[in-house]
Amino acid sequence: MSDAAAGKYKNHLLIFGVLLAIWGILGWIDVGNLAQGGWAEDGNNAVTQVLPGSPSEAAGLQVGDHIISVGGIARTDAEGAARRGRPDVGETREFVVERDGATTSVNVTFGELVPQRKLLAHASFVVGFCFLVFALRAYMQKQTEATMALAITGTFLCLAFLNGPYFENYTVRNVNNALTTIIIFLGVAALLHFLLIFPKRSAYLDRANAKRMLYAPGLAVGLFITYLIFATPEATSGLNTFTTVFIGVVVAFYLLSCLVTVYKSYSGSSAAERDSQGLNLMLIGTLAGFILPLVVTVIGIFAPQVVLPGQSFYFLTLILIPISWSMAVLKGGSSAPAAESSSADE
């Protein structure tokens, strides 16, 4: 797409952005209705963390417990768990767990979010709004192929942090979750697409089916999760492990590709180009924003039982990405013609 054609979608993206902002505000309001149990799992029903002072700690849930069922619904019963929905504050559910080779049960009474969790929930919305606002701001100020790609990235990825309102209806909830998931993973792919456009348009994008190949892994993950949402196959250990690894590998692929692409753009530019195109700021923002989330993603794949201190807040560094990228793309202007030196697969 040429810079001249990029402006015709300005109103569409602006309206979409406003709707997403409203969606996020409704989700922000709903934070007060969230209930907390206070434990974390490795994706395969093994407890990896029990928060001090949480309802799960008070009930006796322990790190290393393997959860067999919750509230009478087996963890392998994906449809039963999905239909039941989220717990209410004050609701008690029986957890049947396997511990040291024996089966035991604990009753967890869900409570209101503790201040730390409320802060985490609100911080997530702040990150989401930064992706939405800064990306759209750049596009509203200057309509180019690069700013449009950034606007699409921001509006898609903000849904990873703006949870939106909760739907009691099972079908509506499923449709919402499926659409949101697909959009989020297309947004992850759009991250890389933007970096292949700015500051120099990569020759890779001129190849046949280049864009399809670029978005295919993200779309595949989105469709796979959509299948899990609607088909609700038995949540076996094998399926859980495959899902965790599949998602983790695809996300790590995109994040690593983004880092490599930024590095190639930076190393292939002169000192004057780095300054004029905002690449110094972009490199710092990208590295500082991506490294900690990438570490958590890799650990989640290969050592899910490892919990780093404060890792729940590592994602906050992502806020540096939309800020630095929007500043850089406004400073850099239009994307330059295709350059072999910035090709993603050199």
C-alpha beads as a LAMMPS data file, in Angstrom:
LAMMPS data file: protein, C-alpha beads

346 atoms
345 bonds

1 atom types
1 bond types

-500.0 500.0 xlo xhi
-500.0 500.0 ylo yhi
-500.0 500.0 zlo zhi

Masses

1 110.0

Atoms # bond

1 1 1 0.000 0.000 0.000
2 1 1 1.300 3.461 -0.900
3 1 1 1.437 6.381 1.502
4 1 1 -1.168 8.148 -0.641
5 1 1 -3.687 5.349 -0.102
6 1 1 -3.051 5.028 3.646
7 1 1 -5.213 8.015 4.565
8 1 1 -8.500 6.599 3.312
9 1 1 -8.845 4.357 6.370
10 1 1 -8.433 7.199 8.863
11 1 1 -12.088 7.428 9.891
12 1 1 -12.503 3.643 10.043
13 1 1 -9.584 3.204 12.426
14 1 1 -10.638 6.182 14.511
15 1 1 -14.155 4.794 14.987
16 1 1 -12.752 1.337 15.774
17 1 1 -10.383 2.915 18.290
18 1 1 -13.187 4.803 20.037
19 1 1 -15.229 1.600 20.311
20 1 1 -12.243 -0.212 21.794
21 1 1 -11.714 2.617 24.283
22 1 1 -15.342 2.275 25.424
23 1 1 -14.859 -1.480 25.616
24 1 1 -11.805 -0.986 27.807
25 1 1 -13.593 1.467 30.107
26 1 1 -16.404 -1.056 30.651
27 1 1 -13.771 -3.640 31.546
28 1 1 -12.090 -1.207 33.923
29 1 1 -15.407 -0.692 35.730
30 1 1 -15.857 -4.474 35.971
31 1 1 -12.572 -4.924 37.866
32 1 1 -14.464 -4.369 41.117
33 1 1 -16.520 -7.509 40.389
34 1 1 -13.514 -9.787 39.904
35 1 1 -12.958 -12.519 42.473
36 1 1 -9.569 -13.807 43.526
37 1 1 -8.438 -17.240 44.592
38 1 1 -4.768 -16.340 44.748
39 1 1 -2.986 -19.213 43.035
40 1 1 -1.170 -19.694 39.721
41 1 1 -0.734 -22.791 37.557
42 1 1 1.709 -24.011 34.937
43 1 1 -0.950 -24.564 32.254
44 1 1 -1.181 -28.262 33.090
45 1 1 -3.086 -27.969 36.390
46 1 1 -0.035 -27.953 38.662
47 1 1 0.037 -25.143 41.251
48 1 1 3.180 -23.046 40.838
49 1 1 2.369 -20.175 43.188
50 1 1 0.122 -19.456 46.162
51 1 1 -0.090 -15.789 47.107
52 1 1 0.506 -14.967 50.785
53 1 1 -2.696 -13.992 52.553
54 1 1 -4.867 -15.209 49.674
55 1 1 -8.017 -17.371 49.959
56 1 1 -6.158 -20.334 48.462
57 1 1 -3.429 -20.079 51.113
58 1 1 -6.052 -19.849 53.840
59 1 1 -7.747 -22.953 52.419
60 1 1 -4.477 -24.905 52.417
61 1 1 -3.682 -25.092 48.725
62 1 1 0.049 -25.698 48.246
63 1 1 2.664 -25.248 45.541
64 1 1 3.083 -28.587 43.774
65 1 1 -0.554 -29.630 44.169
66 1 1 -2.031 -31.068 40.995
67 1 1 -5.627 -29.893 40.657
68 1 1 -7.990 -32.701 39.667
69 1 1 -11.329 -30.901 39.895
70 1 1 -12.843 -27.582 40.968
71 1 1 -16.392 -27.312 42.263
72 1 1 -17.161 -30.841 41.161
73 1 1 -16.024 -30.259 37.569
74 1 1 -12.972 -32.218 36.452
75 1 1 -10.119 -30.178 35.026
76 1 1 -10.307 -32.311 31.906
77 1 1 -13.940 -31.220 31.396
78 1 1 -13.242 -28.075 29.380
79 1 1 -16.882 -27.534 28.423
80 1 1 -18.128 -27.873 31.995
81 1 1 -15.574 -25.378 33.258
82 1 1 -16.362 -22.939 30.442
83 1 1 -20.111 -23.091 31.006
84 1 1 -19.761 -22.450 34.718
85 1 1 -17.999 -19.133 34.144
86 1 1 -16.043 -17.051 36.600
87 1 1 -16.568 -17.245 40.373
88 1 1 -18.329 -14.572 42.402
89 1 1 -16.858 -12.874 45.429
90 1 1 -17.772 -14.986 48.474
91 1 1 -18.387 -18.141 46.434
92 1 1 -16.801 -21.343 47.764
93 1 1 -15.542 -24.090 45.474
94 1 1 -14.072 -27.419 46.470
95 1 1 -10.639 -28.142 45.006
96 1 1 -9.733 -31.802 44.763
97 1 1 -5.960 -32.083 44.425
98 1 1 -3.303 -34.749 44.228
99 1 1 -0.552 -34.149 46.778
100 1 1 2.358 -36.456 47.549
101 1 1 0.619 -39.352 45.861
102 1 1 -2.614 -38.938 47.809
103 1 1 -5.891 -37.192 47.016
104 1 1 -7.167 -34.441 49.276
105 1 1 -9.602 -31.557 49.038
106 1 1 -9.610 -27.920 50.121
107 1 1 -12.439 -25.379 50.064
108 1 1 -11.440 -22.046 48.561
109 1 1 -13.738 -19.096 49.238
110 1 1 -13.045 -16.477 46.602
111 1 1 -12.481 -12.955 47.846
112 1 1 -12.138 -9.495 46.396
113 1 1 -8.949 -8.632 44.579
114 1 1 -6.183 -7.653 46.976
115 1 1 -4.574 -4.243 46.303
116 1 1 -1.691 -5.842 44.393
117 1 1 -4.050 -7.655 42.037
118 1 1 -6.217 -4.575 41.547
119 1 1 -3.078 -2.628 40.709
120 1 1 -2.090 -5.351 38.240
121 1 1 -5.534 -5.281 36.601
122 1 1 -5.519 -1.502 36.282
123 1 1 -1.931 -1.513 35.041
124 1 1 -2.990 -3.905 32.296
125 1 1 -5.595 -1.405 31.116
126 1 1 -3.009 1.381 31.132
127 1 1 -0.753 -0.669 28.860
128 1 1 -3.678 -1.407 26.571
129 1 1 -4.696 2.236 26.308
130 1 1 -1.077 3.190 25.537
131 1 1 -1.011 0.762 22.612
132 1 1 -4.332 2.136 21.383
133 1 1 -3.793 5.870 21.932
134 1 1 -0.166 6.284 20.884
135 1 1 -0.544 4.157 17.739
136 1 1 -3.711 5.965 16.645
137 1 1 -2.202 9.340 17.518
138 1 1 0.685 8.743 15.113
139 1 1 -1.712 7.747 12.328
140 1 1 -4.026 10.704 12.941
141 1 1 -1.086 13.091 12.697
142 1 1 0.514 11.581 9.606
143 1 1 -1.099 9.083 7.236
144 1 1 1.608 6.846 5.775
145 1 1 1.943 3.135 5.180
146 1 1 4.092 2.911 8.313
147 1 1 1.737 4.833 10.616
148 1 1 -1.216 2.836 9.333
149 1 1 0.600 -0.435 10.080
150 1 1 1.378 0.885 13.554
151 1 1 -2.253 1.913 14.083
152 1 1 -3.459 -1.581 13.149
153 1 1 -0.867 -3.081 15.483
154 1 1 -1.940 -0.874 18.380
155 1 1 -5.677 -1.317 17.949
156 1 1 -5.356 -5.092 17.627
157 1 1 -2.869 -5.622 20.443
158 1 1 -4.652 -3.382 22.925
159 1 1 -7.241 -6.166 23.289
160 1 1 -4.587 -8.294 24.978
161 1 1 -4.757 -5.829 27.881
162 1 1 -8.282 -4.354 27.699
163 1 1 -10.405 -7.202 28.994
164 1 1 -13.757 -5.599 28.344
165 1 1 -17.030 -6.467 30.140
166 1 1 -17.927 -9.966 31.266
167 1 1 -20.784 -11.829 29.554
168 1 1 -22.899 -14.254 31.569
169 1 1 -24.269 -15.890 28.419
170 1 1 -22.089 -18.863 27.487
171 1 1 -22.466 -18.494 23.703
172 1 1 -21.850 -14.745 23.697
173 1 1 -18.836 -15.263 25.932
174 1 1 -17.417 -17.855 23.544
175 1 1 -17.904 -15.660 20.481
176 1 1 -16.274 -12.742 22.274
177 1 1 -13.308 -14.855 23.409
178 1 1 -12.791 -16.337 19.952
179 1 1 -12.891 -13.012 18.095
180 1 1 -10.663 -11.346 20.680
181 1 1 -8.116 -14.150 20.496
182 1 1 -7.890 -14.047 16.706
183 1 1 -7.511 -10.248 16.683
184 1 1 -4.796 -10.359 19.358
185 1 1 -2.646 -12.869 17.514
186 1 1 -3.089 -11.011 14.244
187 1 1 -1.899 -7.983 16.196
188 1 1 1.233 -9.870 17.235
189 1 1 1.901 -10.559 13.557
190 1 1 1.194 -6.909 12.738
191 1 1 4.027 -5.956 15.095
192 1 1 6.483 -7.657 12.792
193 1 1 4.739 -6.310 9.694
194 1 1 5.193 -2.749 10.932
195 1 1 8.902 -3.323 11.524
196 1 1 9.283 -4.673 7.990
197 1 1 7.850 -1.374 6.714
198 1 1 9.568 1.121 8.985
199 1 1 12.088 2.704 8.700
200 1 1 12.921 0.975 5.393
201 1 1 10.446 -1.180 3.563
202 1 1 11.861 -4.696 3.438
203 1 1 12.259 -6.429 0.091
204 1 1 10.712 -9.463 1.787
205 1 1 7.279 -7.833 1.541
206 1 1 7.527 -7.772 -2.261
207 1 1 7.773 -11.547 -2.466
208 1 1 4.796 -13.649 -3.469
209 1 1 2.579 -14.576 -0.498
210 1 1 4.924 -12.716 1.874
211 1 1 2.111 -11.157 3.893
212 1 1 0.211 -14.431 4.081
213 1 1 3.286 -16.167 5.447
214 1 1 3.811 -13.296 7.865
215 1 1 0.336 -13.594 9.374
216 1 1 -0.122 -17.359 9.020
217 1 1 1.407 -18.417 12.395
218 1 1 -0.637 -15.850 14.324
219 1 1 -3.833 -16.782 12.508
220 1 1 -3.107 -20.480 13.097
221 1 1 -2.856 -19.922 16.862
222 1 1 -6.024 -17.828 16.876
223 1 1 -7.980 -20.454 14.962
224 1 1 -6.600 -23.260 17.134
225 1 1 -7.730 -21.514 20.317
226 1 1 -11.090 -20.803 18.653
227 1 1 -11.387 -24.537 18.017
228 1 1 -10.659 -25.223 21.692
229 1 1 -13.271 -22.654 22.751
230 1 1 -16.105 -24.060 20.653
231 1 1 -15.226 -27.762 20.423
232 1 1 -14.108 -27.971 24.080
233 1 1 -12.138 -31.214 23.678
234 1 1 -11.082 -33.034 26.824
235 1 1 -8.327 -30.988 28.446
236 1 1 -5.805 -33.792 28.746
237 1 1 -2.239 -33.280 29.899
238 1 1 -1.017 -33.805 26.339
239 1 1 -3.379 -31.207 24.901
240 1 1 -2.543 -28.692 27.627
241 1 1 1.181 -29.150 27.051
242 1 1 0.810 -28.864 23.277
243 1 1 -1.287 -25.703 23.615
244 1 1 1.216 -24.054 25.949
245 1 1 4.184 -24.932 23.741
246 1 1 2.406 -24.015 20.483
247 1 1 1.356 -20.586 21.718
248 1 1 4.683 -19.954 23.409
249 1 1 6.734 -20.898 20.358
250 1 1 4.683 -18.703 18.008
251 1 1 4.814 -15.706 20.364
252 1 1 8.546 -16.199 20.937
253 1 1 9.053 -16.444 17.158
254 1 1 7.338 -13.105 16.583
255 1 1 9.104 -11.384 19.476
256 1 1 12.525 -12.651 18.422
257 1 1 11.813 -11.726 14.797
258 1 1 10.861 -8.216 15.922
259 1 1 14.086 -7.855 17.879
260 1 1 16.179 -9.144 14.961
261 1 1 14.384 -6.873 12.486
262 1 1 14.909 -3.800 14.674
263 1 1 18.574 -4.697 15.075
264 1 1 19.036 -5.121 11.308
265 1 1 17.330 -1.807 10.614
266 1 1 19.527 -0.133 13.184
267 1 1 22.823 -1.737 12.166
268 1 1 22.100 -1.125 8.473
269 1 1 21.590 2.598 8.964
270 1 1 24.134 5.366 9.252
271 1 1 24.447 7.522 12.367
272 1 1 22.624 10.339 10.584
273 1 1 19.765 8.005 9.544
274 1 1 19.468 6.636 13.073
275 1 1 19.007 10.130 14.396
276 1 1 16.709 11.437 11.645
277 1 1 14.469 8.340 11.636
278 1 1 14.269 7.980 15.418
279 1 1 15.977 4.595 15.383
280 1 1 17.965 5.241 18.576
281 1 1 14.768 5.811 20.511
282 1 1 13.050 2.903 18.793
283 1 1 15.879 0.459 19.576
284 1 1 15.982 1.414 23.239
285 1 1 12.201 1.210 23.572
286 1 1 12.044 -2.149 21.791
287 1 1 14.804 -3.803 23.801
288 1 1 13.567 -2.444 27.116
289 1 1 9.981 -3.371 26.260
290 1 1 10.491 -6.862 24.881
291 1 1 13.246 -8.490 26.930
292 1 1 11.406 -9.245 30.183
293 1 1 8.180 -10.508 28.500
294 1 1 10.336 -12.642 26.206
295 1 1 12.144 -14.142 29.202
296 1 1 8.803 -15.009 30.832
297 1 1 7.559 -16.563 27.568
298 1 1 10.651 -18.752 27.190
299 1 1 10.499 -19.848 30.833
300 1 1 6.810 -20.648 30.403
301 1 1 7.698 -23.022 27.561
302 1 1 10.694 -24.838 29.006
303 1 1 10.346 -24.415 32.795
304 1 1 6.743 -23.489 33.664
305 1 1 7.292 -24.405 37.308
306 1 1 9.789 -21.555 37.697
307 1 1 8.274 -18.340 39.074
308 1 1 10.470 -15.241 38.945
309 1 1 10.057 -12.525 41.590
310 1 1 7.375 -10.082 40.466
311 1 1 7.014 -11.721 37.057
312 1 1 3.316 -10.832 36.900
313 1 1 4.358 -7.217 36.390
314 1 1 7.055 -7.822 33.768
315 1 1 4.588 -7.092 30.975
316 1 1 4.490 -3.450 32.082
317 1 1 7.712 -2.823 30.167
318 1 1 5.666 -3.275 26.986
319 1 1 4.353 0.248 27.517
320 1 1 7.687 1.508 26.173
321 1 1 6.998 -0.006 22.756
322 1 1 3.984 2.025 21.536
323 1 1 5.449 5.185 23.025
324 1 1 8.878 4.849 21.402
325 1 1 7.544 3.495 18.099
326 1 1 4.968 6.257 17.657
327 1 1 7.607 8.906 18.384
328 1 1 10.020 7.260 15.963
329 1 1 7.542 6.867 13.095
330 1 1 6.468 10.501 13.383
331 1 1 10.072 11.615 13.374
332 1 1 11.082 9.293 10.553
333 1 1 8.327 10.238 8.119
334 1 1 7.417 8.032 5.175
335 1 1 8.917 4.573 4.887
336 1 1 11.777 4.329 2.472
337 1 1 11.808 2.102 -0.600
338 1 1 12.512 -1.589 -0.219
339 1 1 16.030 -2.334 0.920
340 1 1 17.679 -5.719 0.880
341 1 1 19.631 -4.883 4.020
342 1 1 16.399 -4.813 6.050
343 1 1 14.969 -8.055 4.739
344 1 1 13.588 -10.235 7.519
345 1 1 15.195 -13.415 6.278
346 1 1 18.708 -12.334 5.457

Bonds

1 1 1 2
2 1 2 3
3 1 3 4
4 1 4 5
5 1 5 6
6 1 6 7
7 1 7 8
8 1 8 9
9 1 9 10
10 1 10 11
11 1 11 12
12 1 12 13
13 1 13 14
14 1 14 15
15 1 15 16
16 1 16 17
17 1 17 18
18 1 18 19
19 1 19 20
20 1 20 21
21 1 21 22
22 1 22 23
23 1 23 24
24 1 24 25
25 1 25 26
26 1 26 27
27 1 27 28
28 1 28 29
29 1 29 30
30 1 30 31
31 1 31 32
32 1 32 33
33 1 33 34
34 1 34 35
35 1 35 36
36 1 36 37
37 1 37 38
38 1 38 39
39 1 39 40
40 1 40 41
41 1 41 42
42 1 42 43
43 1 43 44
44 1 44 45
45 1 45 46
46 1 46 47
47 1 47 48
48 1 48 49
49 1 49 50
50 1 50 51
51 1 51 52
52 1 52 53
53 1 53 54
54 1 54 55
55 1 55 56
56 1 56 57
57 1 57 58
58 1 58 59
59 1 59 60
60 1 60 61
61 1 61 62
62 1 62 63
63 1 63 64
64 1 64 65
65 1 65 66
66 1 66 67
67 1 67 68
68 1 68 69
69 1 69 70
70 1 70 71
71 1 71 72
72 1 72 73
73 1 73 74
74 1 74 75
75 1 75 76
76 1 76 77
77 1 77 78
78 1 78 79
79 1 79 80
80 1 80 81
81 1 81 82
82 1 82 83
83 1 83 84
84 1 84 85
85 1 85 86
86 1 86 87
87 1 87 88
88 1 88 89
89 1 89 90
90 1 90 91
91 1 91 92
92 1 92 93
93 1 93 94
94 1 94 95
95 1 95 96
96 1 96 97
97 1 97 98
98 1 98 99
99 1 99 100
100 1 100 101
101 1 101 102
102 1 102 103
103 1 103 104
104 1 104 105
105 1 105 106
106 1 106 107
107 1 107 108
108 1 108 109
109 1 109 110
110 1 110 111
111 1 111 112
112 1 112 113
113 1 113 114
114 1 114 115
115 1 115 116
116 1 116 117
117 1 117 118
118 1 118 119
119 1 119 120
120 1 120 121
121 1 121 122
122 1 122 123
123 1 123 124
124 1 124 125
125 1 125 126
126 1 126 127
127 1 127 128
128 1 128 129
129 1 129 130
130 1 130 131
131 1 131 132
132 1 132 133
133 1 133 134
134 1 134 135
135 1 135 136
136 1 136 137
137 1 137 138
138 1 138 139
139 1 139 140
140 1 140 141
141 1 141 142
142 1 142 143
143 1 143 144
144 1 144 145
145 1 145 146
146 1 146 147
147 1 147 148
148 1 148 149
149 1 149 150
150 1 150 151
151 1 151 152
152 1 152 153
153 1 153 154
154 1 154 155
155 1 155 156
156 1 156 157
157 1 157 158
158 1 158 159
159 1 159 160
160 1 160 161
161 1 161 162
162 1 162 163
163 1 163 164
164 1 164 165
165 1 165 166
166 1 166 167
167 1 167 168
168 1 168 169
169 1 169 170
170 1 170 171
171 1 171 172
172 1 172 173
173 1 173 174
174 1 174 175
175 1 175 176
176 1 176 177
177 1 177 178
178 1 178 179
179 1 179 180
180 1 180 181
181 1 181 182
182 1 182 183
183 1 183 184
184 1 184 185
185 1 185 186
186 1 186 187
187 1 187 188
188 1 188 189
189 1 189 190
190 1 190 191
191 1 191 192
192 1 192 193
193 1 193 194
194 1 194 195
195 1 195 196
196 1 196 197
197 1 197 198
198 1 198 199
199 1 199 200
200 1 200 201
201 1 201 202
202 1 202 203
203 1 203 204
204 1 204 205
205 1 205 206
206 1 206 207
207 1 207 208
208 1 208 209
209 1 209 210
210 1 210 211
211 1 211 212
212 1 212 213
213 1 213 214
214 1 214 215
215 1 215 216
216 1 216 217
217 1 217 218
218 1 218 219
219 1 219 220
220 1 220 221
221 1 221 222
222 1 222 223
223 1 223 224
224 1 224 225
225 1 225 226
226 1 226 227
227 1 227 228
228 1 228 229
229 1 229 230
230 1 230 231
231 1 231 232
232 1 232 233
233 1 233 234
234 1 234 235
235 1 235 236
236 1 236 237
237 1 237 238
238 1 238 239
239 1 239 240
240 1 240 241
241 1 241 242
242 1 242 243
243 1 243 244
244 1 244 245
245 1 245 246
246 1 246 247
247 1 247 248
248 1 248 249
249 1 249 250
250 1 250 251
251 1 251 252
252 1 252 253
253 1 253 254
254 1 254 255
255 1 255 256
256 1 256 257
257 1 257 258
258 1 258 259
259 1 259 260
260 1 260 261
261 1 261 262
262 1 262 263
263 1 263 264
264 1 264 265
265 1 265 266
266 1 266 267
267 1 267 268
268 1 268 269
269 1 269 270
270 1 270 271
271 1 271 272
272 1 272 273
273 1 273 274
274 1 274 275
275 1 275 276
276 1 276 277
277 1 277 278
278 1 278 279
279 1 279 280
280 1 280 281
281 1 281 282
282 1 282 283
283 1 283 284
284 1 284 285
285 1 285 286
286 1 286 287
287 1 287 288
288 1 288 289
289 1 289 290
290 1 290 291
291 1 291 292
292 1 292 293
293 1 293 294
294 1 294 295
295 1 295 296
296 1 296 297
297 1 297 298
298 1 298 299
299 1 299 300
300 1 300 301
301 1 301 302
302 1 302 303
303 1 303 304
304 1 304 305
305 1 305 306
306 1 306 307
307 1 307 308
308 1 308 309
309 1 309 310
310 1 310 311
311 1 311 312
312 1 312 313
313 1 313 314
314 1 314 315
315 1 315 316
316 1 316 317
317 1 317 318
318 1 318 319
319 1 319 320
320 1 320 321
321 1 321 322
322 1 322 323
323 1 323 324
324 1 324 325
325 1 325 326
326 1 326 327
327 1 327 328
328 1 328 329
329 1 329 330
330 1 330 331
331 1 331 332
332 1 332 333
333 1 333 334
334 1 334 335
335 1 335 336
336 1 336 337
337 1 337 338
338 1 338 339
339 1 339 340
340 1 340 341
341 1 341 342
342 1 342 343
343 1 343 344
344 1 344 345
345 1 345 346
